[in-house]
């Protein structure tokens, strides 16, 4: 068991080191984005929502076709991939890169690797469920996809995308400040109260 844990830890360290090497040119930008997403200053959440709202209002105003929208998005990614490693050291000053910043960059890359592993793990669990319990897999997929299709029918595509992107960008800050755990705890307490009341009625 210990040997398996050591192997997993070594593999995680290798993947993290590889990702650090790939994203080295994005280090300063990632650290700044990390500060914004974790709400290190009080005005970061409204600024994030403002920028996202401006982007989506621009998309709504221009009303591009799907092909134009995807092409523009990929073009923006290509430009960022080319320009950020060149401009970031000049803007932020790579000579000011400290041990603390390097440690935080390492933590960010490690978290990204763990998130990717979780996603792959859920994907594998889904296929395991398909092989072991095909009826449950079938019913779960039909129900989930039907629910998503119903939501997509009720809410405008752009509004749904806006809400999803805004939530995902605010999620790290919500988690960092304990807001999610607070409301999950409140929900659990309310559910426990309802269950206890039901048990009392049954008695």
DANORWO-V249627 format. One line per field, one symbol per residue. psi: psi as a letter, one per 20 degrees, with the letter a starting at -180 (. if undefined). A space follows every 10 residues. Layout:
# DANORWO-V249627
psi->???
This chain:
# DANORWO-V249627
psi->ghhgghgggh gggggggghg ghjhijgggh gghggghjlh qhigghgghg ggggghhggg ghlqrggggg ggghgggggg hghghghghh ghniijorhg ghghgggghg hgghgggggh ghghhghghh ghmhgggggg gggghggghg ghhhpqghgg ggggggghhi ggggghjjgg hghggggggg ghgggghggg hh.
